[in-house]
Amino acid sequence: MLYYKMTPKCNTDLVLTLNLDDSDNRAVLRTPSDEANDRQLWSPIEVISGDDKGFALFNKYSKQVLAARGDRQSLTQISPSDILKNRATWKFLGADFGAVQLQANTDMNLNVFGNGPYVAGNTVGIHDWKAGEANEVWRLSLVGDF
């Protein structure tokens, strides 16, 4: 399975990480990037439902996928078997840094919450698109095949 790290443009020293210090296991930004830390490794798994194609973000450590609780809220995790029942399917739009859109509502995008400065510990969720601001666009960098 191919795994990637996800880096926001607003602070490329940070990576999307599963926060196990939180009872909800929310996604946050952490530093430093550590390719041996399975909480920072994500595999986009293709999801096809009817004519729609997207991907689920599978976390190597938790063996679960990211899902949106609701609009403008932090993320949670669900079992991969529940992907089609929940808001857990995404689209990546862009070549280098791009939007990660919620397939169920393409007005909502993966977003580092706040107005900056963006530091380790910032919560990541979904929020309205604001024309590609640095806290709204992400780079998926291949780490390896594990």
SEVEX-375228 format. One record per residue: x, y, z of N, C-alpha, C in turn; residue in one letter. Coordinates in nm, 3 decimals, decimal comma, padded with zeros to 5 digits. Layout:
BEGIN
       n.u       n.v       n.w      ca.u      ca.v      ca.w       c.u       c.v       c.w   aa
         X         Y         Z         X         Y         Z         X         Y         Z    A
...
//
This chain:
BEGIN
       n.u       n.v       n.w      ca.u      ca.v      ca.w       c.u       c.v       c.w   aa
    00,085   -00,117    00,000    00,000    00,000    00,000    00,090    00,123    00,000    M
    00,058    00,220   -00,085    00,136    00,344   -00,091    00,088    00,441    00,017    L
    00,184    00,500    00,086    00,152    00,597    00,191    00,215    00,732    00,160    Y
    00,142    00,836    00,199    00,182    00,974    00,175    00,180    01,053    00,305    Y
    00,258    01,161    00,308    00,241    01,260    00,414    00,168    01,377    00,349    K
    00,091    01,448    00,429    00,011    01,560    00,379    00,057    01,687    00,448    M
    00,102    01,783    00,369    00,159    01,907    00,418    00,077    02,026    00,371    T
    00,037    02,115    00,463   -00,036    02,235    00,420    00,061    02,342    00,371    P
    00,018    02,420    00,276    00,103    02,527    00,222    00,132    02,635    00,326    K
    00,042    02,652    00,424    00,058    02,759    00,523    00,179    02,737    00,615    C
    00,226    02,614    00,626    00,347    02,585    00,704    00,397    02,448    00,661    N
    00,492    02,446    00,569    00,537    02,320    00,511    00,627    02,239    00,605    T
    00,653    02,291    00,726    00,724    02,213    00,826    00,630    02,121    00,904    D
    00,500    02,139    00,884    00,400    02,063    00,958    00,338    01,956    00,869    L
    00,288    01,849    00,931    00,221    01,743    00,856    00,091    01,705    00,926    V
   -00,005    01,657    00,848   -00,131    01,609    00,902   -00,103    01,483    00,984    L
   -00,149    01,485    01,109   -00,119    01,378    01,203   -00,243    01,341    01,281    T
   -00,257    01,214    01,309   -00,364    01,167    01,396   -00,325    01,197    01,540    L
   -00,411    01,268    01,612   -00,383    01,308    01,750   -00,442    01,206    01,847    N
   -00,358    01,122    01,904   -00,406    01,020    01,996   -00,419    01,073    02,138    L
   -00,377    01,198    02,162   -00,393    01,261    02,294   -00,533    01,319    02,312    D
   -00,616    01,304    02,213   -00,750    01,362    02,209   -00,849    01,246    02,207    D
   -00,950    01,250    02,289   -01,045    01,139    02,296   -01,119    01,117    02,164    S
   -01,126    01,221    02,079   -01,192    01,207    01,949   -01,095    01,165    01,839    D
   -00,966    01,152    01,871   -00,864    01,117    01,770   -00,869    01,211    01,650    N
   -00,884    01,341    01,678   -00,892    01,439    01,570   -00,760    01,449    01,495    R
   -00,768    01,504    01,376   -00,649    01,530    01,296   -00,597    01,669    01,332    A
   -00,466    01,678    01,351   -00,401    01,804    01,383   -00,272    01,814    01,302    V
   -00,206    01,927    01,314   -00,075    01,943    01,251    00,033    01,917    01,355    L
    00,137    01,849    01,313    00,249    01,820    01,402    00,381    01,844    01,329    R
    00,483    01,865    01,408    00,618    01,876    01,358    00,708    01,801    01,454    T
    00,816    01,746    01,414    00,864    01,741    01,276    00,796    01,628    01,200    P
    00,811    01,636    01,070    00,765    01,527    00,986    00,852    01,405    01,017    S
    00,789    01,293    01,040    00,861    01,171    01,076    00,802    01,055    00,997    D
    00,873    01,012    00,895    00,822    00,908    00,807    00,810    00,773    00,876    E
    00,866    00,759    00,996    00,851    00,636    01,074    00,729    00,643    01,165    A
    00,664    00,760    01,172    00,547    00,778    01,258    00,421    00,744    01,178    N
    00,363    00,628    01,205    00,248    00,581    01,130    00,126    00,672    01,143    D
    00,120    00,755    01,248    00,008    00,849    01,263    00,013    00,959    01,157    R
    00,129    00,977    01,091    00,145    01,080    00,988    00,134    01,023    00,846    Q
    00,106    00,895    00,834    00,104    00,832    00,702   -00,040    00,802    00,659    L
   -00,072    00,846    00,538   -00,208    00,838    00,485   -00,204    00,773    00,347    W
   -00,298    00,683    00,323   -00,308    00,619    00,193   -00,442    00,656    00,129    S
   -00,439    00,721    00,013   -00,565    00,750   -00,056   -00,616    00,622   -00,122    P
   -00,733    00,578   -00,081   -00,793    00,457   -00,135   -00,910    00,497   -00,224    I
   -00,907    00,451   -00,348   -01,012    00,489   -00,442   -01,148    00,437   -00,397    E
   -01,247    00,523   -00,407   -01,386    00,488   -00,373   -01,472    00,523   -00,494    V
   -01,549    00,426   -00,541   -01,638    00,447   -00,654   -01,780    00,417   -00,608    I
   -01,866    00,515   -00,625   -02,007    00,499   -00,589   -02,090    00,554   -00,705    S
   -02,150    00,465   -00,781   -02,222    00,508   -00,900   -02,125    00,570   -00,999    G
   -02,154    00,693   -01,041   -02,066    00,764   -01,135   -01,959    00,847   -01,064    D
   -01,967    00,853   -00,931   -01,872    00,935   -00,854   -01,747    00,856   -00,818    D
   -01,632    00,922   -00,839   -01,504    00,865   -00,797   -01,440    00,961   -00,699    K
   -01,382    00,908   -00,596   -01,311    00,988   -00,499   -01,211    00,899   -00,427    G
   -01,165    00,945   -00,312   -01,075    00,861   -00,234   -01,102    00,883   -00,087    F
   -01,072    00,780   -00,010   -01,078    00,787    00,135   -00,935    00,798    00,184    A
   -00,913    00,872    00,293   -00,779    00,888    00,350   -00,763    00,789    00,465    L
   -00,692    00,682    00,438   -00,671    00,572    00,532   -00,544    00,598    00,613    F
   -00,556    00,597    00,745   -00,440    00,620    00,832   -00,371    00,488    00,865    N
   -00,241    00,484    00,846   -00,166    00,360    00,866   -00,173    00,313    01,011    K
   -00,168    00,403    01,106   -00,167    00,366    01,248   -00,304    00,314    01,294    Y
   -00,408    00,392    01,270   -00,540    00,359    01,325   -00,617    00,258    01,241    S
   -00,578    00,243    01,114   -00,650    00,155    01,020   -00,793    00,205    00,997    K
   -00,813    00,336    01,013   -00,943    00,397    00,990   -00,926    00,510    00,889    Q
   -01,038    00,569    00,847   -01,035    00,677    00,748   -01,088    00,805    00,808    V
   -01,041    00,918    00,753   -01,089    01,049    00,798   -01,230    01,074    00,747    L
   -01,311    01,131    00,832   -01,448    01,166    00,794   -01,483    01,302    00,851    A
   -01,569    01,374    00,781   -01,616    01,504    00,828   -01,736    01,484    00,920    A
   -01,731    01,549    01,037   -01,845    01,543    01,130   -01,962    01,622    01,074    R
   -01,932    01,734    01,015   -02,030    01,826    00,959   -01,956    01,944    00,902    G
   -02,024    02,033    00,836   -01,960    02,150    00,777   -01,896    02,236    00,885    D
   -01,778    02,287    00,854   -01,701    02,377    00,942   -01,669    02,313    01,076    R
   -01,639    02,184    01,076   -01,607    02,112    01,200   -01,479    02,033    01,183    Q
   -01,424    01,990    01,297   -01,304    01,908    01,294   -01,339    01,771    01,234    S
   -01,236    01,695    01,208   -01,251    01,563    01,147   -01,257    01,456    01,254    L
   -01,309    01,342    01,217   -01,309    01,226    01,304   -01,263    01,108    01,221    T
   -01,264    00,990    01,280   -01,228    00,869    01,206   -01,342    00,771    01,211    Q
   -01,353    00,693    01,105   -01,454    00,589    01,100   -01,391    00,463    01,042    I
   -01,459    00,354    01,056   -01,415    00,228    00,998   -01,423    00,236    00,846    S
   -01,327    00,176    00,775   -01,335    00,176    00,629   -01,465    00,116    00,576    P
   -01,528    00,027    00,651   -01,653   -00,034    00,604   -01,769    00,066    00,601    S
   -01,752    00,183    00,667   -01,857    00,284    00,672   -01,837    00,400    00,576    D
   -01,741    00,389    00,485   -01,707    00,500    00,395   -01,828    00,553    00,319    I
   -01,905    00,465    00,261   -02,016    00,510    00,176   -02,133    00,564    00,257    L
   -02,138    00,539    00,386   -02,247    00,588    00,470   -02,216    00,724    00,531    K
   -02,094    00,769    00,519   -02,050    00,891    00,588   -01,981    00,986    00,493    N
   -01,943    01,100    00,546   -01,874    01,203    00,469   -01,723    01,176    00,478    R
   -01,681    01,073    00,406   -01,542    01,028    00,416   -01,476    01,013    00,280    A
   -01,538    01,068    00,177   -01,481    01,057    00,043   -01,438    01,196   -00,003    T
   -01,318    01,203   -00,060   -01,253    01,329   -00,094   -01,212    01,332   -00,239    W
   -01,184    01,452   -00,288   -01,125    01,473   -00,421   -01,005    01,565   -00,404    K
   -00,898    01,537   -00,477   -00,779    01,624   -00,475   -00,777    01,702   -00,605    F
   -00,773    01,834   -00,594   -00,773    01,922   -00,711   -00,646    02,004   -00,712    L
   -00,556    01,972   -00,802   -00,433    02,049   -00,811   -00,315    01,960   -00,847    G
   -00,209    02,024   -00,888   -00,090    01,950   -00,929    00,012    01,941   -00,816    A
    00,047    02,053   -00,756    00,145    02,055   -00,648    00,069    02,070   -00,517    D
    00,036    02,192   -00,477   -00,054    02,214   -00,365   -00,194    02,224   -00,424    F
   -00,286    02,147   -00,368   -00,421    02,150   -00,421   -00,525    02,137   -00,311    G
   -00,648    02,166   -00,349   -00,760    02,154   -00,256   -00,793    02,007   -00,236    A
   -00,829    01,972   -00,113   -00,882    01,840   -00,082   -01,028    01,865   -00,046    V
   -01,115    01,838   -00,143   -01,258    01,869   -00,129   -01,335    01,750   -00,076    Q
   -01,433    01,779    00,008   -01,526    01,678    00,053   -01,620    01,646   -00,064    L
   -01,625    01,523   -00,105   -01,703    01,487   -00,223   -01,853    01,512   -00,201    Q
   -01,901    01,493   -00,080   -02,044    01,511   -00,051   -02,086    01,658   -00,055    A
   -01,990    01,750   -00,038   -02,019    01,893   -00,043   -01,892    01,963   -00,090    N
   -01,881    01,987   -00,218   -01,757    02,040   -00,275   -01,730    02,186   -00,239    T
   -01,820    02,249   -00,163   -01,791    02,381   -00,108   -01,704    02,370    00,017    D
   -01,691    02,250    00,071   -01,613    02,226    00,194   -01,480    02,161    00,157    M
   -01,372    02,213    00,216   -01,237    02,166    00,185   -01,160    02,140    00,312    N
   -01,061    02,051    00,304   -00,970    02,027    00,416   -00,900    02,159    00,447    L
   -00,898    02,196    00,574   -00,856    02,331    00,613   -00,785    02,327    00,747    N
   -00,677    02,402    00,760   -00,614    02,424    00,890   -00,691    02,538    00,955    V
   -00,756    02,509    01,066   -00,839    02,611    01,130   -00,756    02,726    01,185    F
   -00,816    02,845    01,183   -00,752    02,963    01,239   -00,708    03,061    01,133    G
   -00,650    03,170    01,179   -00,603    03,276    01,089   -00,452    03,291    01,090    N
   -00,383    03,196    01,148   -00,238    03,202    01,156   -00,194    03,282    01,276    G
   -00,072    03,269    01,316    00,024    03,177    01,255   -00,019    03,032    01,277    P
    00,016    02,948    01,182   -00,019    02,807    01,187    00,096    02,730    01,248    Y
    00,067    02,665    01,359    00,172    02,598    01,437    00,129    02,455    01,468    V
    00,224    02,378    01,520    00,193    02,242    01,564    00,080    02,246    01,665    A
   -00,015    02,156    01,648   -00,130    02,150    01,737   -00,255    02,211    01,678    G
   -00,243    02,291    01,569   -00,362    02,345    01,505   -00,453    02,231    01,460    N
   -00,582    02,247    01,484   -00,681    02,147    01,442   -00,706    02,159    01,292    T
   -00,729    02,045    01,230   -00,761    02,039    01,088   -00,906    01,991    01,076    V
   -00,981    02,055    00,989   -01,120    02,015    00,967   -01,162    02,052    00,827    G
   -01,292    02,073    00,810   -01,339    02,120    00,680   -01,403    02,257    00,697    I
   -01,387    02,338    00,593   -01,438    02,474    00,598   -01,466    02,521    00,456    H
   -01,538    02,632    00,446   -01,568    02,690    00,316   -01,441    02,724    00,239    D
   -01,447    02,710    00,109   -01,337    02,745    00,020   -01,321    02,896    00,014    W
   -01,199    02,944    00,030   -01,170    03,088    00,026   -01,069    03,120   -00,084    K
   -01,083    03,058   -00,198   -01,002    03,088   -00,317   -00,858    03,040   -00,311    A
   -00,831    02,937   -00,233   -00,698    02,876   -00,234   -00,598    02,939   -00,140    G
   -00,646    02,989   -00,026   -00,553    03,044    00,073   -00,459    02,932    00,122    E
   -00,347    02,971    00,179   -00,241    02,876    00,214   -00,285    02,770    00,314    A
   -00,385    02,799    00,397   -00,432    02,699    00,493   -00,537    02,605    00,432    N
   -00,565    02,621    00,304   -00,665    02,541    00,235   -00,608    02,444    00,132    E
   -00,481    02,453    00,105   -00,423    02,369    00,001   -00,313    02,281    00,058    V
   -00,302    02,163    00,003   -00,218    02,056    00,059   -00,131    01,992   -00,048    W
   -00,017    01,943   -00,003    00,071    01,862   -00,089    00,070    01,721   -00,034    R
    00,047    01,624   -00,122    00,059    01,485   -00,086    00,193    01,437   -00,139    L
    00,283    01,397   -00,049    00,418    01,355   -00,086    00,434    01,207   -00,056    S
    00,471    01,131   -00,158    00,488    00,987   -00,142    00,601    00,958   -00,043    L
    00,570    00,874    00,056    00,670    00,832    00,154    00,723    00,694    00,115    V
    00,633    00,602    00,079    00,679    00,471    00,039    00,567    00,369    00,032    G
    00,606    00,250   -00,003    00,514    00,137   -00,016    00,541    00,044    00,100    D
    00,445    00,031    00,190    00,465   -00,051    00,309    00,369   -00,168    00,309    F
//
